[in-house]
Amino acid sequence: MFLAAGIGLALFLGVTAQDKLGFPLDDAWIHQTYARNLARNGRLEFTPGVSSAGSTAPLWTILLALGYLLRLPYLLWAYLLGSLSLIWLGWTGMRLWRTLWPQKAAYDWLAGIVLVLTWPLIWAATSGMETLFFAAMGMQLATWYAEMVQNAPPTVQNIARLGIFAGLLILIRPDGLGLLLLLVAGVLLLPATGTERLRRGGVLLGTAVLPLIPYFIFNFYTSGTVWPNTLYAKQVEYAAVLAQPFIARFTQLLYLSLGGPASGWRGVSSPHLLLLPGLVVAAWHAIKADWAQRRLLYLLPLFWAGGHVLLYAWRLPVTFQHGRYLIPIMPIWVLYGLAGWVLVLLYSSSENPRTLWLVQQVARLSFTIILLFFLLQGAFAFAADVAIVEGEMVAVAGWLATNTPPDALIASHDIGAIGYFAERPILDLAGLISPEVIPLLESEDALIHYILSSDAQYLVTAPGWPYTQIANQPTTVLRFSTDFALTTEQGLNNMAVYQLMGP
């Protein structure tokens, strides 16, 4: 498993290094900016001197800040954290496999290898984002719960450990709240007296809240809400998508999480879509488990994965960037899909060993070839993602750093690379660090009026974005355009910097 993870990571970074290493998302630079400022001055700030509740992943920020304190290259440290998360995920997946299907424990290596070679997971590991850290922590919690059920009755220490790490999971991403609620339900449903059940639930919730209290206090003091600005801003920004029928949103996200391609030119399928029949078989076996406690044991990870899709279909049904919000639960689909296929093939071979032996070999070879094929496609997709962020967002940030005054206020929707490389005051048009913008996101006219009436001296945008009305005004002057060829080849627009000259 360790060798397979190394090969996958080396492939992704090797293909990308032919041009330039970096991150495939501008959001990764947001994390880097928060982390660098935390290391510099000990405060959670995007703009130095201005505290902001824009980070949805404070625990990830702290880990990144450790790299700055140790004076390590930020790319190396981010890739290392992601790589360790990938290995942790593979190792924990093997452990969960042995717990759920002990009679198939000899195949745990298969689970580990497929997990670390599933390309969206490697993409997440090298993205500079908290996604795979969240997935690995969630898998660890599911494993601890499964082991606790197997060794019932649970101890207070085991329940407290679940609670503390469930709280830490929420500090990686607020989405972890869903798994915490499932764990509470799972603990309450374990056989016990009514008083003992309440005590267990209280211990779990109480220990989960402990690591969250400082974060909630900081957010409330900074922005007036216990959750970060990002949580509210994105829901307003994608209100048009939320207006679509719920069943259509859920179906689209479920298909994407199962391995279907995401929307946009960078949409690439994933091989774990081929595991769907096995997933159905494994889920059916879970439902048919011989006693209620085993059904709960088998179904909790599936409820987490399905509930995660439901949550995003309800509040943030977006499919771009390879479905990055759904990547954390993809390992559950992979694990159960593999288990189902192993159950089918082993059962079939025991019924007719001579005929099915060839089928088994063909299935193994075919899946291996397809897995490696998509791994290569994923590596090229990652390289293209990094190239576009470097050629657009990072290039704009570099120009601003060289050609604008240090105190120039920059209005921009993508603030990550600008915050990190330009280090200029920013008017965040997505509302992550400028919460006053959030109510305006539903009205293009209101947002444009806000920009024009602000003290912003420069606007970063791209042709076709809602801010084109500002770009076309006679008092607005185009100062820079990236003219990055790869962006236009894919039918997208280059970013540009406009100077706002005022009335």
Order of alpha helices (4+ residues) and beta strands (2+ residues): alpha-alpha-beta-beta-alpha-alpha-alpha-alpha-alpha-alpha-alpha-alpha-alpha-alpha-alpha-alpha-alpha-alpha-alpha-alpha-alpha-alpha-beta-beta-alpha-beta-alpha-beta-alpha-beta
